Amino acid sequence: FLVEIVDSVEIYLNLLRSIFDFSAIRNLLTGPNQIKIRIDAMNGVMGPYVRRILCDELGAPANSAINCIPLEDFGGQPPDPNLTYATALLEAMKGGEYGFGAAFDADGDRYMILGQNGFFVNASDSLAIIAANLSCIPYFCQMGVRGFGRSMPTSTALDKVAKVMKVPVYETPAGWRYFSNLMDSGRCSLCGEESFGTGSDHLREKDGLWAVLVWLSILAARKQSVEEIVRDHWAKFGRHYYCRFDYEALEPRTAYFIMRDLEALITDKSFNHQQFAVGNNIYSVERTDSFEYVDPVDGTVTKRQGLRIIFSDASRLIFRMSASSHVRATLRIYAESYEKDPSQHNKETQAVLSPLIAIALKISQIHERTGRKGPTVIT
């Protein structure tokens, strides 16, 4: 038999050449108004791709890319692209020397974007901003935009963009396979989830480096900083304050009973139109449900994918249980609050969401029932 050795980096690079305007990105990184970038591969598989594509092909200095040698233990640090674990990148960006920063997870399909001075772009905003700027990408100019997809816990920022663009949005359970079905059927061109995964039908998978190149393309086309692009987006579409709180390594029976009792509480008719007063805020329940999804492609029904409380001001609370191992469980709480007024877009996320979190803790009693004083991870 014949063994063929292929260079996966080169194959991927050739695909990217057909999607992006490499000359525009190269000019951004090397031209007279170049920006300095800092890319952290977190010692995962993306390292060789970053060096070959961003440095060798697009001209970023070699020292722009860090932690690019794949290691079995990832250098002793969890390869998770968020503010909790990508601390080296965050500190470097806070110094103001770099205009754009990104980090990848172990297999390179998830990413995080930072602007100058450590300006953080949450994953839901990133997805919406990419959607609003697809005209900067030759691939979408040629192929068109057929639809968007987001996981149910992901903020509704994408929906605001889709409404303006007159593009359908598919709200799916967590799990990329639902997006794959939509893309295979030609219904979806761009999709993403709040856990920093974004992708398109070029690969039918989430693709971290592709997302970074999309951002660099937007920066090149708009000639603005990351923060300016984000703030312009908020001014046009409104800001979705959003956060996820993870209670990890819970005893599975405890997590199960919390979710069971919570579902009974919020789906009772008496809970609808209930009001919660927290400080100066009053939240009126508009509707609740246990999320289920009917696949528009094959009609498959997926039930019990999370508990949703939607308030009259478009705020949302979502509770979802996710198995993190064979013996422990993770319970996640998602909070979202929408603000249209640009004068209210400079508030701290935690301050805005604290009344919603107070409601979530009150009705779930998660601290009392688990003995925890707070979540394990906040993203």
N, C-alpha and C positions, 0 to 999 in steps of 0.2 A: 504494500500500500504506500501511498504518497503522503508525506507530511508537509503541509504548507505553513510557513511561519509568516504571520501578518503583523503589521504595525498598526495597532488600533488607534494610536494617536494620529497617525497620518490619515487614516480613513475618516476619522471624525473631523479633522481639520478640513479635508476636502468637502465634507458636507457643510460645514460652517461657511466656507467660501461661497457656497451657493445661496446662503441665507442672508448674509450681512454685507454691508459696504465696508470692506476691510480698509480701503484707502481712507475713509472718513475716520474710522477708529484709530488708524495709524497716525493720522494727522493730529488727532486729539492727544495722543500719547507722546508724539515726537515733534510736533509743529511749534511755531512761535508762541502759541498760547497753550502749550501743553500743560496737562495736570499730572501731578505725581500720584501714583496709585500704590496701594499696599494690599497684597493678596495673600491670605493665609490658607494653605492647603491642609493644615492641621494634621500633617503626616499621614494623610489618606491617599487613596488611589489617584486623586486629581493632580498631584504634584507634577508628574511628567507632562500632563496636558497643559497646565498653567505655564510651565517654562517654555514648552514648544510653541504654544499659540500666542500667549500674551507677550512673552519676552522675545523669542526668536522671530516669530512671524509679524507681530504687531509693533515691536520696537520698544516695549517697556524695558527700563533698565533691569539687569539681572537681580539687583537687590530689591526690586519691587515685590518679588515673590519669596515668601518665607515658609518654612516647614514643608518643603516640597519633596522630601525623601519619604516614601511610604514605609512605615514601621509597623511591626506586628502589634506593639502596644501603644501606637500613636504617640509616642514620646511621653507616655504617662499621663496624658490629659485626654478626657473624653472628647472625641472629634464631633462635637455638636455645635453648629454655627448659631449661637445665640449669645446674649450678653452675659450669661452665667459662666460660660466656658471659654468663649473667645476673648478672654481678658487681655491677652498680649496685643491683639489687634486693636481692641478698644482703647487701650492706653496709648498706643502709637498714634491713633487717629486724633485723640484728644490734644495732642501736641500742636496740631494745626499745620504740620508740614505737608500732609497728604490731603488731596481733594476728594479721593474716592478709595473706599476700602471694601473688601469682601472676604468672607470665609466660607469654607465648604465642609460638608460632613465626610464620613469615612469613604463612602462610595461616590461622592460627588454629585448626588442628585438634589441635595438641599443646599441652600446658600443664605447668607445674610449680607445686607448692604448697609454701609456706614458712609456718612458724608464728613466733610471737614469738621474738626473739633468734636468728633465722635457723634455727630447727628445720626440718630438711629431711625431706620426705615422699617416699620413693622411689616410682616409678610403680607398681611391683607392689603395694606396701602401699596406695597410694591406691585402686587398683582393688578390692582386697579390702575395704577400709574402706567404700567406696561400696556394694559388694554387701551388706555386713552391715547397712547403714543405709538400705536402699531404702524402708523404711516411712516415712521422713521426707519422701518425695516423693509428692505426690498422684497423679502419673501412674502410678506402679507400684502404688499402692494400688487404682487403678481397673482397670489392665490386667493385673495379676498378674505373676509372674516365671516364665518358661518355661524358661530355661536361661542359662548363662554361657559365655563364650568367652575364651580367652587364647591368645596365641601361645606356641609351645613354649619359646622362651628366657625368657619371663616367669616369675617365681618362682611356686611352687606355693601361695603364700599364699591365692589365690582358692579353691583346692581345699578348704582347711580350712573356709572359710565355706560353700561349696556343700554339703559333707558334712553340716554342722549344719542347713542350710536344706532338705536333701533335694532339691537342684536339680542337674541334670546339668551337667557341665563339658565343653566341647569344646576339645581341645588341637589347635591348627592350626599350619601353617607361618607364618612371618612374611609379612605381606601382608594388607591389609584385605579383599581380595576374598573370602577364605575366610569371614570374618565376615558379609559381605553375603549370601552364599548361605544361611548359617544363619538370618539375620534374615528374609530373604525367605520362607523356608519355615516361619516361625513357631517355630523351635526355640530362638532366642537373644534374650534381652531386654537383656543387658549384656555388653560385651566390651572387651578392652583389650590393650595390648602394653607391653613394658618401655621403649619409646622415648617414653613420655609421651603415648601416644595412647589415649583412652578414649571410648566412645560407647555409644549404645543404639539401639533400633529406632524411636525418634522421628524419626531422620534416616537410619538405616542407614549412618552415617558417623561417624568420630571427630570430636569436637566439644569444643574446648577451653573455650569460654565456658560451655557446658552443664555441663561437669565442675566448673568453678569455682562455678557456682550450686548444684550438688549439695552441694559442700563447705559453702557458706554456709548452705544449708538444714539440714545436719547440725549445724553450729555453733549455729544458731538453736534447733533442737529439743532438743539435748542440753545447751545452756548450759555448754559446756566449751570450753577452748582447743584449738587444733590438737594441741598436744603431749599434752594429757590424753586426747584421743580416740584418738590413735595408741597411747599406752601402755596404755590400757584394752583396746584391740584386741589388743595383744601379750599382755597378761595372760590374755585369754580364749582366744586361738587359737594363741599362740606367736609368736615372732619369726623371720622369715626374713631372715637377713643375706644381702645380695645386692649384686653389683656387676658391671658390664660393662667390659671392657678392650678398646679399639679399637687395632688396629695398622693405621694408614691408609697409603694411597699405596704399597702394596707392589707389587713387580714381579709381574704375574699368574702367570707360570710358577712362581715361587718359592712363592707362596701355594697354587697348585694342588698342587704336589708335597708341601708340608707336610701339606695335608689328605689327600692320597692315602695317604701313608705312615702318618699317624695313624689313618686308617680301617682300614688293614691291621693295625695294631698292636692296636687296641682290640677289633676284631671277631674276632680270633683266639681260639680256645677257651682257650688258656693264660692269656689276660688276665683271664678271668672268675674271681672269688674271689681275685684277687691282692690283697695287702696293701701299703699304703704307710705307712711310719713317718716322720713329720715332727715333730721335737721330741718332745713328750709325746702327740702325736696319732697314732692308727693308723686308717687308712681302709681298709675292706674293700670291694672292688668287688662289687656285687650283680648288676648287669647293664649291658650296653652295647648301643648300636645306632646305625645311621644312620637318622635319623628319616624316616618316611614317613607320609603322611596319606591316608586313604580318606574322601572327602567323603560324609557320610551322606545328602546330598540327591541327588546325581547319580552317586555311585559313582566319580568321578574319582580316580585314584591319583596323588599327587605324591610323588616319591622324592628322596632325598639332600638333605634340608633341614637338615642339621646333625648333628654327632656328639655323642652323649650318653654320659656316664659317670655312673651312679647308684650311690651307695655305700649300705651297709647302714644308716647312720644318717640316710638321706634327703638327705644332701648331694648336690649335683650339679655336674658340670663339663660345659659345652657349648661346642663349637667350631663356628663358622659363618662361611662366607665370603660377603661381600656386595660386589657390584660398586659402587664409588663413582664411577667414571667409565669412559670407553671404554678407557682405557689403563692404569689403576691398579686395585688391588683393596684391599679392607679385610677383615682377618681379625679376628673378634671372639671373645673368650673370656668366658664367663659363669660366675660362681661363686656357689653358693648353699649356705648352711648353716642348718639349722633348730634352734632352741633353744626348748624348752617352758618351762624353768625361769625364772620372772620375775626371780629374783635375778641372772640372767646376761644381762639385756636391756639393760644400760648399757654394753656394751663397744663399742670402736671397730670399725666394719665391717671396715676393712683388717686390723686385728689378728686378728679372727676368721677371715677368709678367707685370710690369708697362707699357711697350710699347704696349702690347696687350690690356691692359685696356684702354689706351689712344685711341686706335682705336675703341674699343667698345663704349666709351663715345662719341666719335666724330660722329659715324654713327647713334647712337641711340638718341643722344641729350637728354638723360634721365634727366640730371641735369637741363637743360633749361626748359624742359617740365613738370617737377614735382616740381621744386623749391628746390630740395634736393641738399645738398652739397656733399653727399656721401652715401654709403649703410648703412642700419641699422645694419646688422650683416655681418661679414666676417668670413668664415670658410674654 
